[in-house]
Amino acid sequence: MEAALYGPDGFYRRPEGPAGHFRTSVHASPLFAGAVARLLSRVDEALGRPACLDFVDMAAGRGELVTGVLAALPAELAARTRAYAVEIAGRRPAGLDHRIEWRSECPEGVSGLLFANEWLDNVPVEVAEADSSGVWRLVLVREDGTERLGEPVSGAAAEWLARWWPGPAEEGLRAEIGLPRDTAWASVLTRVGRGLAVAVDYAHTVDARPPFGTLTGFREGRGTTPVPDGSCDITAHVALDACTLPGGRTLTQRDALRALGVAGARPPITLASTDPAAYLRALTVAGEAAELTAPGGLGDFGWLVQPVGIRDPLTD
């Protein structure tokens, strides 16, 4: 998975970037970047409006989110914001706002908001499958997608499964060992001196783990077999509850965005007769908000909110 996604010929090295294959909330509507900008403003207030405020866009793709956030900020706050796009795959896109620093690693001593939108689902994980004896074994895969069962899961990986993916190991059931995601998130948090870290992703919880796992591939807007040859994205949903550290919490994107002022309410029909153009604009915004917060869709994404040295700004 590591080589297929991030190797020299990996999927994320392709020139079209992630947006050439799938839509995230960032691509769905500018309302998402606007909401993140409002969250950054709340972090700014919690930090006492410092002279320099950091915004870190983890797994920035081609810089779409950080660009949208800067555009949505009030001029005074934008002038104080130091923006970073962190992306290990791909060079700095041509035409990216000169205010954005392009980096392959998260900066240290972040004071502000670190936002990781659909990053953890692409942190590589091992897949385990239960054999006929009820033993969890690693799933080994060739570049053409052919699979076989390998050695039994042991050590820290086995401990993670016992704690975070419990239940009987019946033959054929699968699990994704999320320990690398926990480690990656904990490592990023050490880079935040004071502020807020947020991870947004496909997620599930310990009381409702999918019995056959979630490993899948995406190519050109469609799901496909997750063949590790660099031709497709390979992703698996995230056990965000396992990543959460003391003081953090998880909530749905629907609840998070509503707390940040994004709602899918239709404009009053009377506006259609008094100002048809305004009604159509408001209807478009309402439709985009509804998509971002929809049950069974983007609204079900998980938000892991981890304050560092400040109050939780989403509780205000």
GIQUI-V166378 format. One line per field, one symbol per residue. psi: psi as a letter, one per 20 degrees, with the letter a starting at -180 (. if undefined). A space follows every 10 residues. Layout:
# GIQUI-V166378
psi=???
This chain:
# GIQUI-V166378
psi=gghhgirhkr gjiqhirhii hqprhghhqi hghhghghgh hhggghikmr hppqppnpmi djkgghghgh hiqqgghhhi poppoooipq rpqpjqpiip ppqiqprqkp ncpponolgh ijpqqqpqqp aijkppqqoq prhjipqrpb qqprbhghhg ghgimrrpnq piqqqpojgh ggggghghhi iogpcppppp rprrrhilqp hjajprqppl jqqrpmplji irqpqqqpmh hhhprpirrq rqhghghhhj joqkpqqphh hhhhnhghgh ghhggggghh ghjpqichhi qqooonqojr roiii.
